[in-house]
């Protein structure tokens, strides 16, 4: 199994995509690689048009949600067989605002506080929220997106310990693209992301020291994009990155470069998004970070033989920082597929399956070699109750089979979300 996955990973990494706006995903939610998403520009313009209240040029849109109502059978991702189950839910109410200062310029702000509830793990109850603002300008030959966001949300931090923890992220980002001709444009993107995992008030010894992963990432990338036709685009660029960790005794600080190539093809019957980044990362100062010289990326192929049926094939290969004193990081390689069925205009069903491996990089020859195979099966149902009222219910089960029996574990999650407005999307 491991040899098959590693062989697939080597081949697929040379064909796979990596977003130019993020260096690595510390955690990949089951099924998320099969979601296409939509452009920020398209989502923002739609949000402005559908905002419920108008005060002259100012548009306001309320946001109400009850999300992540979940039953978790193994709260601490325990491997000893002594699983603890619990129920959690998050409720939020907030407001988003949009101001046009011209036909091509939009200012946007959001304030979305939310409360996290746990039935038994009362120390995990807390107020979180998302707050931010941005300037978005979409001219004929120039696009500019400048944003600042502070996000406190409860989510899984790492597949190494699949526990629900609140993280606080402050992100500043500037993106721009200039069209040089009808087919060629140049673009640049820069962001600074400061991440803190809020475990200080959680005294349970079964919660790992996730604050070890507190870090600041600075990434700059720039390149050329060629659109020979309206529905296809090729990208060629170069990225530089610098990562600093807060804990000097557990530092995985590194910096490096990565040339990358990408392609996106978008038609009604077929969607393809793929690129590859050739990473070269080195430790900073005395950090415990072995050299990393491998491609990373992800791939999504979606077939739509009809309006009702969609089939997705996807994969990824990326680096994830480890919490262990024995390992610096692990490569997360996974592949999967899913089927989506639209029943009418309001109901959507989806099922997916994934397989992969987490391959750990040892810090010393005395550390045991570790590889965790994972398999996931999941399904979800989404239903638009009204124009702005959306219900989603999902269930997945992930089995981790490690060559070290101590790390064998299973996580099962049943989760639902009821949202008014545009759900959890900040803008």
C-alpha positions as CSV (number, residue, x, y, z in Angstrom):
1,X,0.0,0.0,0.0
2,X,2.7,2.5,1.0
3,X,4.8,1.7,-2.1
4,X,1.9,2.2,-4.4
5,X,1.0,5.6,-2.8
6,X,4.6,6.8,-2.9
7,X,4.9,5.8,-6.5
8,X,1.7,7.6,-7.3
9,X,2.9,10.6,-5.3
10,X,6.2,10.9,-7.3
11,X,4.3,10.8,-10.6
12,X,1.5,13.0,-9.6
13,X,3.7,15.6,-7.9
14,X,5.1,16.5,-11.3
15,X,1.6,17.2,-12.6
16,X,-0.1,18.7,-9.6
17,X,-1.2,22.1,-8.5
18,X,-0.2,24.3,-5.7
19,X,-1.9,27.5,-4.9
20,X,0.3,30.5,-5.4
21,X,-1.3,32.3,-2.4
22,X,-0.4,29.7,0.2
23,X,2.8,27.9,1.0
24,X,1.5,24.7,2.7
25,X,-1.8,23.5,4.1
26,X,-1.1,22.3,7.7
27,X,-4.3,20.3,7.6
28,X,-6.4,19.1,4.6
29,X,-10.1,18.5,5.5
30,X,-11.5,15.3,4.1
31,X,-13.2,15.9,0.7
32,X,-12.0,19.5,0.5
33,X,-9.6,18.8,-2.4
34,X,-12.6,17.9,-4.6
35,X,-14.2,21.4,-4.1
36,X,-13.6,23.8,-6.9
37,X,-14.5,27.0,-5.1
38,X,-15.0,30.2,-7.0
39,X,-13.0,33.3,-7.7
40,X,-12.9,36.1,-5.1
41,X,-13.9,38.6,-7.7
42,X,-17.0,36.7,-8.7
43,X,-18.0,36.0,-5.2
44,X,-17.6,39.6,-4.1
45,X,-19.6,41.0,-7.0
46,X,-22.4,38.6,-6.3
47,X,-22.4,39.4,-2.6
48,X,-22.7,43.1,-3.4
49,X,-25.6,42.5,-5.7
50,X,-27.4,40.2,-3.2
51,X,-26.8,42.4,-0.1
52,X,-30.2,42.8,1.6
53,X,-30.0,46.4,2.8
54,X,-29.1,49.6,0.9
55,X,-28.1,52.9,2.5
56,X,-27.3,55.0,-0.5
57,X,-24.0,53.7,-1.9
58,X,-23.5,51.5,1.2
59,X,-24.8,47.9,1.0
60,X,-25.2,45.8,4.2
61,X,-25.8,42.1,4.5
62,X,-26.6,40.3,7.7
63,X,-24.9,37.0,8.5
64,X,-26.4,34.3,10.8
65,X,-25.2,30.8,11.1
66,X,-25.4,27.7,13.3
67,X,-22.4,25.7,11.9
68,X,-20.2,22.8,12.8
69,X,-22.9,21.1,14.8
70,X,-20.9,17.9,15.2
71,X,-20.7,14.6,17.0
72,X,-17.1,13.6,17.4
73,X,-16.4,10.1,18.6
74,X,-12.7,10.6,19.4
75,X,-12.3,14.2,20.7
76,X,-8.6,13.8,21.5
77,X,-7.7,11.6,18.5
78,X,-6.6,9.1,21.1
79,X,-4.7,6.0,20.0
80,X,-5.0,4.0,23.2
81,X,-8.5,2.8,22.6
82,X,-10.0,5.1,25.4
83,X,-11.9,7.4,23.1
84,X,-13.9,10.3,24.4
85,X,-16.9,11.5,22.5
86,X,-18.6,14.9,22.6
87,X,-20.9,17.3,20.8
88,X,-19.9,20.7,19.6
89,X,-21.6,23.5,17.8
90,X,-20.9,27.1,16.7
91,X,-23.4,29.9,16.4
92,X,-22.7,33.3,14.9
93,X,-24.4,36.6,14.0
94,X,-22.7,39.5,12.2
95,X,-22.7,42.0,9.4
96,X,-20.9,42.6,6.1
97,X,-20.7,45.9,4.4
98,X,-19.8,47.0,0.8
99,X,-19.2,50.4,-0.5
100,X,-18.7,51.2,-4.2
101,X,-16.5,54.3,-4.9
102,X,-16.8,53.9,-8.6
103,X,-18.0,51.3,-11.0
104,X,-14.7,49.3,-10.7
105,X,-13.8,49.8,-7.0
106,X,-15.4,48.1,-3.9
107,X,-14.5,48.5,-0.2
108,X,-15.6,45.6,2.0
109,X,-15.6,45.0,5.7
110,X,-17.0,42.2,7.9
111,X,-17.5,41.6,11.6
112,X,-18.7,38.1,12.3
113,X,-18.5,37.1,16.0
114,X,-19.4,33.5,16.9
115,X,-19.7,31.3,20.0
116,X,-18.2,27.8,20.3
117,X,-20.1,25.4,22.5
118,X,-19.1,22.0,23.8
119,X,-21.4,19.8,25.8
120,X,-18.9,18.1,28.1
121,X,-15.5,19.9,27.3
122,X,-16.7,23.1,28.9
123,X,-13.2,24.6,29.0
124,X,-13.3,24.7,25.2
125,X,-16.3,27.0,25.1
126,X,-15.3,30.5,24.0
127,X,-16.1,33.5,21.7
128,X,-14.4,33.5,18.4
129,X,-14.9,35.5,15.3
130,X,-13.7,36.9,11.9
131,X,-13.0,40.5,11.3
132,X,-11.5,42.3,8.4
133,X,-11.5,44.7,5.6
134,X,-10.3,45.1,2.0
135,X,-10.0,47.2,-1.1
136,X,-10.9,45.5,-4.4
137,X,-10.3,47.2,-7.7
138,X,-11.1,45.5,-11.0
139,X,-10.2,47.8,-13.9
140,X,-9.9,46.8,-17.6
141,X,-6.1,46.1,-17.4
142,X,-5.4,46.3,-13.7
143,X,-6.7,44.2,-10.7
144,X,-5.8,45.0,-7.1
145,X,-6.9,43.2,-4.0
146,X,-5.6,44.4,-0.6
147,X,-7.0,42.7,2.5
148,X,-6.4,42.4,6.3
149,X,-8.2,39.7,8.3
150,X,-8.1,38.5,11.8
151,X,-9.7,35.0,12.1
152,X,-10.4,33.1,15.3
153,X,-12.0,29.8,14.3
154,X,-12.2,26.3,15.8
155,X,-10.8,23.6,13.4
156,X,-8.4,20.8,13.2
157,X,-4.8,22.1,13.2
158,X,-2.9,19.0,12.0
159,X,-3.6,15.5,10.9
160,X,-1.0,14.3,13.3
161,X,-3.5,15.0,16.1
162,X,-6.9,15.5,14.6
163,X,-8.4,17.6,17.4
164,X,-10.7,20.6,17.2
165,X,-8.7,23.6,18.5
166,X,-9.2,27.4,18.1
167,X,-6.5,29.1,16.1
168,X,-5.9,32.9,15.8
169,X,-4.6,34.0,12.4
170,X,-3.8,37.5,11.3
171,X,-3.3,37.8,7.6
172,X,-2.2,40.8,5.4
173,X,-2.3,40.2,1.7
174,X,-1.8,42.2,-1.5
175,X,-2.5,40.8,-4.9
176,X,-2.3,42.5,-8.3
177,X,-2.4,41.6,-11.9
178,X,-1.7,43.8,-14.9
179,X,-2.8,42.9,-18.4
180,X,0.0,43.6,-21.0
181,X,-2.0,42.4,-24.0
182,X,-5.1,40.5,-24.8
183,X,-3.5,37.2,-23.8
184,X,-0.6,38.0,-21.5
185,X,-0.6,39.5,-18.0
186,X,1.9,39.8,-15.1
187,X,0.9,39.2,-11.5
188,X,2.3,39.4,-8.0
189,X,1.1,38.3,-4.6
190,X,2.5,38.8,-1.2
191,X,1.2,37.9,2.3
192,X,2.2,37.9,5.9
193,X,0.4,35.3,8.1
194,X,0.8,35.1,11.8
195,X,-0.7,31.9,13.4
196,X,-1.3,31.2,17.1
197,X,-3.0,28.1,18.4
198,X,-5.0,29.0,21.5
199,X,-4.4,26.0,23.9
200,X,-3.4,28.0,27.0
201,X,-6.7,27.5,28.8
202,X,-6.9,23.8,28.0
203,X,-5.2,21.9,30.7
204,X,-6.0,18.4,29.6
205,X,-2.8,16.4,29.1
206,X,-4.4,14.7,26.1
207,X,-4.1,18.0,24.2
208,X,-0.7,18.2,22.5
209,X,1.5,21.3,22.6
210,X,0.0,22.8,19.5
211,X,1.5,26.2,20.4
212,X,4.7,24.7,19.1
213,X,3.3,25.4,15.6
214,X,2.8,29.1,16.3
215,X,4.7,30.8,13.5
216,X,4.8,33.7,11.0
217,X,4.9,33.1,7.3
218,X,6.0,35.7,4.7
219,X,5.5,34.6,1.1
220,X,6.0,36.5,-2.2
221,X,5.4,35.2,-5.6
222,X,5.2,36.7,-9.0
223,X,4.8,35.5,-12.6
224,X,3.4,35.6,-16.0
225,X,-0.1,34.4,-17.0
226,X,-1.0,33.5,-20.6
227,X,-4.6,33.1,-21.7
228,X,-4.5,32.0,-25.4
229,X,-8.3,31.4,-25.1
230,X,-11.0,32.6,-22.7
231,X,-11.3,29.3,-20.9
232,X,-7.7,28.3,-20.5
233,X,-4.8,29.9,-18.7
234,X,-1.1,29.0,-18.1
235,X,1.0,30.5,-15.3
236,X,4.7,30.5,-14.8
237,X,6.3,32.2,-11.8
238,X,8.7,32.2,-8.9
239,X,8.1,32.1,-5.1
240,X,10.2,33.1,-2.1
241,X,9.2,32.2,1.5
242,X,10.4,32.8,5.0
243,X,8.9,31.0,8.1
244,X,9.7,31.9,11.7
245,X,8.5,29.9,14.7
246,X,7.7,31.5,18.0
247,X,9.2,28.7,20.2
248,X,13.0,28.9,19.7
249,X,13.5,25.5,21.3
250,X,11.1,23.8,18.8
251,X,11.9,25.9,15.8
252,X,11.3,24.6,12.3
253,X,12.3,28.0,10.8
254,X,13.1,27.8,7.1
255,X,13.3,29.9,4.0
256,X,13.5,29.0,0.3
257,X,12.5,29.4,-3.2
258,X,10.2,27.6,-5.7
259,X,9.7,28.1,-9.4
260,X,6.1,27.0,-10.3
261,X,4.0,26.2,-13.3
262,X,0.2,26.1,-13.5
263,X,-2.6,25.5,-15.8
264,X,-6.4,26.0,-15.5
265,X,-9.0,24.8,-18.0
266,X,-12.7,25.7,-17.4
267,X,-15.5,24.5,-19.6
268,X,-19.0,23.3,-18.6
269,X,-18.1,19.6,-19.3
270,X,-14.5,19.6,-18.0
271,X,-12.6,21.6,-15.4
272,X,-8.9,21.1,-14.7
273,X,-6.6,23.0,-12.3
274,X,-3.0,21.9,-11.9
275,X,0.5,23.2,-11.3
276,X,3.7,22.2,-9.7
277,X,6.1,24.0,-7.3
278,X,9.7,22.8,-7.2
279,X,10.6,23.5,-3.6
280,X,14.1,24.1,-2.2
281,X,13.9,24.9,1.6
282,X,16.7,25.4,4.1
283,X,16.8,25.8,7.8
284,X,17.2,29.2,9.3
285,X,19.8,29.7,12.0
286,X,19.8,26.7,14.3
287,X,16.3,25.4,13.5
288,X,15.6,21.7,13.4
289,X,14.7,21.5,9.7
290,X,16.3,19.0,7.3
291,X,16.7,20.2,3.7
292,X,13.6,19.8,1.6
293,X,14.0,19.5,-2.1
294,X,10.9,18.0,-3.6
295,X,7.9,19.1,-5.7
296,X,4.7,20.0,-4.0
297,X,1.3,20.5,-5.5
298,X,-2.3,19.5,-6.0
299,X,-4.6,18.5,-8.9
300,X,-8.3,18.7,-9.5
301,X,-10.1,17.3,-12.5
302,X,-13.9,17.5,-12.7
303,X,-16.1,15.9,-15.3
304,X,-19.6,17.2,-15.8
305,X,-21.4,14.9,-18.3
306,X,-24.7,16.7,-17.4
307,X,-26.1,19.5,-15.2
308,X,-27.0,16.9,-12.6
309,X,-23.8,14.8,-12.4
310,X,-20.2,15.7,-11.6
311,X,-17.2,13.4,-11.0
312,X,-14.0,14.7,-9.4
313,X,-10.5,13.2,-9.3
314,X,-8.0,15.0,-7.1
315,X,-4.7,14.7,-5.3
316,X,-2.0,16.6,-3.4
317,X,1.5,16.4,-2.1
318,X,2.6,18.9,0.5
319,X,4.8,19.5,3.6
320,X,3.3,19.6,7.1
321,X,5.2,20.6,10.2
322,X,5.3,17.9,12.9
323,X,4.7,18.4,16.6
324,X,7.1,15.6,17.6
325,X,10.6,16.0,19.0
326,X,11.7,13.2,16.8
327,X,10.4,14.4,13.4
328,X,10.7,17.8,11.7
329,X,7.8,17.4,9.2
330,X,5.9,14.9,7.1
331,X,4.9,14.8,3.5
332,X,1.1,14.5,3.1
333,X,0.3,12.7,-0.2
334,X,-3.3,11.8,-0.8
335,X,-5.5,10.9,-3.8
336,X,-9.2,10.6,-4.0
337,X,-12.4,10.9,-6.0
338,X,-15.9,11.9,-5.6
339,X,-19.3,12.0,-7.2
340,X,-21.8,14.9,-6.9
341,X,-25.5,14.6,-7.9
342,X,-27.7,17.6,-8.2
343,X,-31.4,16.8,-7.5
344,X,-33.3,19.8,-8.8
345,X,-32.0,23.3,-8.1
346,X,-31.9,23.0,-4.3
347,X,-30.6,19.6,-3.3
348,X,-27.0,18.3,-3.9
349,X,-25.6,14.9,-2.8
350,X,-21.9,14.1,-2.7
351,X,-19.8,11.0,-1.8
352,X,-16.0,10.7,-1.8
353,X,-13.2,8.3,-0.9
354,X,-9.5,9.1,-0.3
355,X,-6.2,7.3,0.4
356,X,-2.8,8.6,1.2
357,X,0.2,8.5,3.4
358,X,2.0,10.7,5.9
359,X,5.7,10.1,5.6
360,X,7.7,11.5,8.5
361,X,11.2,13.0,8.2
362,X,13.4,11.9,11.1
363,X,15.5,14.4,13.0
364,X,18.1,11.8,14.0
365,X,19.1,8.2,13.0
366,X,17.9,6.9,16.3
367,X,14.3,8.0,15.7
368,X,12.0,5.2,14.4
369,X,10.9,5.4,10.8
370,X,7.2,6.4,10.7
371,X,4.6,6.2,8.0
372,X,0.9,6.5,8.5
373,X,-1.5,5.3,5.8
374,X,-4.8,6.9,5.8
375,X,-8.2,6.1,4.2
376,X,-11.3,8.2,4.3
377,X,-14.8,7.7,3.2
378,X,-17.4,10.5,3.4
379,X,-20.7,11.8,2.2
380,X,-22.6,15.1,2.4
381,X,-25.9,16.6,1.5
382,X,-26.6,20.3,0.8
383,X,-30.0,21.9,0.6
384,X,-31.0,25.4,-0.2
385,X,-34.1,25.9,2.0
386,X,-34.7,29.4,0.8
387,X,-32.8,31.8,-1.4
388,X,-30.4,32.7,1.5
389,X,-31.0,29.8,3.9
390,X,-28.5,26.9,3.4
391,X,-28.3,23.5,5.2
392,X,-25.4,21.1,4.9
393,X,-24.8,17.8,6.6
394,X,-21.7,15.7,6.3
395,X,-20.3,12.5,7.7
396,X,-16.8,11.1,7.3
397,X,-14.5,8.4,8.8
398,X,-10.7,8.4,8.6
399,X,-8.6,5.4,9.5
400,X,-4.9,5.9,10.2
401,X,-2.8,2.7,9.9
402,X,0.8,3.4,11.1
403,X,3.8,1.1,10.8
404,X,4.1,2.0,14.5
405,X,1.0,0.5,16.2
406,X,1.0,3.2,18.8
407,X,-0.3,5.7,16.2
408,X,-3.1,3.6,14.8
409,X,-6.3,5.6,15.2
410,X,-9.8,6.3,13.8
411,X,-11.8,9.6,13.7
412,X,-15.5,9.8,12.8
413,X,-17.2,13.1,12.5
414,X,-20.9,13.9,11.8
415,X,-21.3,17.7,11.1
416,X,-24.0,20.0,10.0
417,X,-24.3,23.7,9.2
418,X,-27.3,26.0,8.8
419,X,-26.4,29.4,7.4
420,X,-28.3,32.5,6.4
421,X,-26.7,34.7,3.8
422,X,-23.4,33.5,2.2
423,X,-22.6,31.1,5.0
424,X,-19.1,31.3,6.4
425,X,-17.5,33.3,3.6
426,X,-16.2,36.5,5.2
427,X,-16.8,38.9,2.3
